[in-house]
Amino acid sequence: MELSPVIQVALVQAATQAPFLIVIAVGLWLAIARRKRHPGASLWAAIGFLALGLQIAFRVAASAYVASVQAAGIDWEPTTALLVYSNLATYLLFLIGVVALTFAVFVGRKTS
């Protein structure tokens, strides 16, 4: 049984992102587990890890979409704008994730 090119691309993309997904899952689990002790930092960490997880999911979906367009032989002209907006969304999610994780590091610290 041969998989479709779309499924193959999605699986390869997910496999290459697996280490990051594991780190994100562990980080999210730690943020939820420690929310009673550090509520502010845990909230920002959870937001950051969720944004980074969504960013990876969007990237995998965009790669699968590109594979489906190529497999179907569809003209690229109408899809380029969608790909540009998809890339902008993934970079925005990455930025939100990194900023939220930075806030998580520094929120609630006492100034000396």
PATORRO-236770 format. One record per residue: residue in one letter; z, x, y of N, C-alpha, C in turn. Coordinates in steps of 0.05 Angstrom, whole numbers, padded with zeros to 5 digits, always signed. Layout:
<atoms>
aZXYZXYZXY/...
</atoms>
This chain:
<atoms>
m+00000+00017-00024+00000+00000+00000+00000+00018+00025/e-00020+00013+00041-00022+00030+00065-00012+00014+00089/l+00004+00028+00106+00015+00015+00130-00006+00015+00152/s-00004-00005+00169-00022-00006+00192-00016+00017+00211/p-00036+00025+00227-00031+00047+00246-00008+00041+00266/v-00005+00016+00273+00016+00008+00292+00043+00014+00279/i+00047+00006+00254+00072+00010+00240+00077+00040+00236/q+00056+00055+00230+00059+00084+00226+00068+00097+00251/v+00056+00091+00273+00063+00103+00299+00092+00095+00306/a+00099+00070+00303+00126+00062+00309+00147+00076+00292/l+00141+00079+00267+00160+00093+00249+00162+00123+00256/v+00140+00136+00262+00141+00164+00270+00156+00167+00296/q+00151+00150+00316+00166+00151+00341+00196+00146+00337/a+00202+00127+00320+00231+00121+00315+00244+00145+00300/a+00229+00157+00282+00240+00180+00267+00245+00204+00286/t+00227+00209+00305+00231+00231+00323+00254+00225+00343/q+00259+00200+00348+00281+00193+00366+00308+00189+00351/a+00308+00191+00324+00332+00185+00308+00356+00201+00317/p+00354+00228+00322+00378+00242+00330+00390+00231+00356/f+00373+00224+00375+00383+00212+00400+00395+00185+00395/l+00383+00169+00378+00394+00143+00372+00422+00145+00359/i+00425+00165+00342+00451+00170+00329+00472+00177+00350/v+00465+00196+00368+00484+00204+00389+00490+00180+00407/i+00470+00164+00414+00475+00140+00431+00493+00120+00416/a+00489+00116+00390+00506+00097+00375+00534+00107+00374/v+00538+00133+00369+00565+00144+00368+00578+00142+00396/g+00564+00149+00417+00574+00147+00444+00582+00119+00451/l+00565+00100+00444+00571+00072+00450+00596+00063+00434/w+00598+00071+00409+00621+00064+00393+00647+00076+00406/l+00646+00102+00414+00669+00114+00427+00676+00100+00453/a+00656+00092+00469+00661+00079+00494+00675+00052+00489/i+00667+00038+00469+00679+00012+00462+00707+00016+00451/a+00711+00037+00434+00736+00042+00421+00757+00051+00442/r+00750+00064+00463+00769+00075+00483+00770+00058+00508/r+00760+00034+00507+00759+00018+00532+00787+00009+00542/k+00806+00007+00525+00833+00000+00534+00847+00023+00549/r+00842+00047+00540+00855+00070+00552+00840+00078+00578/h+00814+00077+00578+00798+00084+00602+00777+00062+00607/p+00785+00040+00619+00766+00017+00622+00742+00024+00640/g+00747+00037+00662+00725+00043+00680+00705+00062+00668/a+00715+00084+00657+00697+00104+00645+00683+00092+00621/s+00696+00076+00605+00683+00064+00582+00661+00045+00590/l+00665+00030+00611+00645+00011+00621+00620+00027+00629/w+00624+00047+00646+00601+00063+00655+00587+00077+00631/a+00603+00087+00613+00591+00100+00589+00575+00080+00573/a+00585+00057+00569+00571+00036+00553+00545+00029+00567/i+00546+00025+00594+00521+00019+00609+00501+00042+00606/g+00510+00066+00608+00493+00089+00605+00480+00091+00577/f+00496+00088+00556+00486+00090+00529+00467+00067+00523/l+00473+00043+00533+00455+00020+00529+00428+00025+00543/a+00429+00035+00567+00404+00040+00582+00387+00061+00568/l+00400+00082+00557+00385+00103+00543+00374+00092+00517/g+00389+00074+00503+00379+00062+00479+00355+00044+00485/l+00357+00028+00506+00334+00012+00514+00310+00028+00522/q+00315+00051+00534+00293+00069+00542+00278+00078+00517/i+00292+00086+00496+00280+00094+00471+00264+00071+00458/a+00276+00048+00458+00263+00024+00447+00237+00018+00462/f+00237+00020+00488+00212+00015+00504+00191+00036+00497/r+00200+00061+00494+00181+00083+00487+00168+00078+00460/v+00184+00070+00441+00173+00064+00414+00153+00041+00416/a+00161+00020+00431+00143-00003+00434+00117+00004+00448/a+00119+00021+00469+00095+00029+00483+00076+00045+00465/s+00088+00062+00449+00071+00078+00430+00058+00060+00410/a+00072+00040+00400+00061+00021+00381+00039+00005+00395/y+00043-00002+00420+00022-00017+00434-00003+00000+00438/v+00000+00025+00445-00023+00043+00448-00038+00045+00421/a-00023+00047+00399-00036+00049+00373-00051+00023+00366/s-00039+00000+00374-00053-00025+00368-00078-00028+00385/v-00078-00019+00410-00102-00020+00427-00124-00002+00415/q-00115+00022+00406-00135+00040+00395-00146+00029+00369/a-00129+00017+00352-00138+00006+00327-00157-00017+00330/a-00152-00033+00351-00169-00057+00356-00194-00051+00371/g-00196-00026+00382-00220-00019+00397-00222-00033+00424/i-00200-00040+00436-00199-00054+00461-00204-00034+00484/d-00217-00044+00505-00223-00027+00528-00196-00020+00541/w-00194+00006+00549-00169+00016+00561-00164+00008+00589/e-00185+00000+00603-00183-00005+00632-00161-00025+00639/p-00159-00049+00626-00138-00068+00634-00110-00059+00625/t-00109-00042+00605-00082-00034+00594-00070-00011+00609/t-00085+00003+00625-00073+00027+00638-00051+00019+00658/a-00054-00003+00672-00033-00012+00691-00008-00019+00675/l-00011-00032+00652+00012-00039+00636+00027-00014+00627/l+00011+00006+00619+00024+00032+00610+00038+00046+00633/v+00026+00045+00657+00039+00057+00680+00066+00044+00685/y+00066+00017+00685+00091+00002+00690+00111+00007+00667/s+00101+00009+00643+00119+00015+00620+00132+00042+00624/n+00117+00062+00632+00128+00089+00636+00148+00089+00659/l+00142+00074+00680+00161+00072+00703+00187+00059+00694/a+00185+00039+00677+00209+00025+00667+00225+00044+00650/t+00212+00060+00633+00228+00078+00616+00241+00100+00632/y+00227+00110+00653+00240+00130+00670+00263+00118+00686/l+00260+00093+00695+00281+00080+00709+00305+00076+00691/l+00301+00067+00666+00323+00064+00647+00336+00091+00641/f+00320+00112+00639+00332+00139+00635+00349+00147+00659/l+00339+00142+00683+00355+00149+00707+00381+00133+00708/i+00379+00107+00702+00403+00090+00702+00423+00101+00681/g+00413+00108+00658+00431+00118+00637+00445+00144+00645/v+00430+00162+00656+00442+00188+00664+00462+00184+00687/v+00455+00168+00707+00473+00163+00729+00498+00149+00719/a+00495+00129+00702+00519+00116+00691+00537+00134+00675/l+00525+00152+00660+00541+00171+00645+00554+00191+00663/t+00541+00198+00685+00554+00216+00705+00577+00202+00718/f+00574+00176+00725+00596+00161+00736+00619+00160+00716/a+00613+00157+00690+00633+00155+00670+00650+00180+00668/v+00637+00203+00674+00652+00228+00673+00672+00230+00696/f+00664+00220+00720+00680+00224+00743+00696+00201+00752/v+00693+00177+00741+00707+00154+00750+00737+00156+00742/g+00754+00149+00761+00783+00148+00755+00796+00175+00756/r+00782+00196+00763+00795+00222+00765+00811+00224+00791/k+00834+00236+00788+00851+00240+00811+00842+00264+00827/t+00841+00260+00853+00833+00283+00870+00858+00299+00876/s+00855+00325+00876+00878+00342+00881+00880+00351+00910/
</atoms>
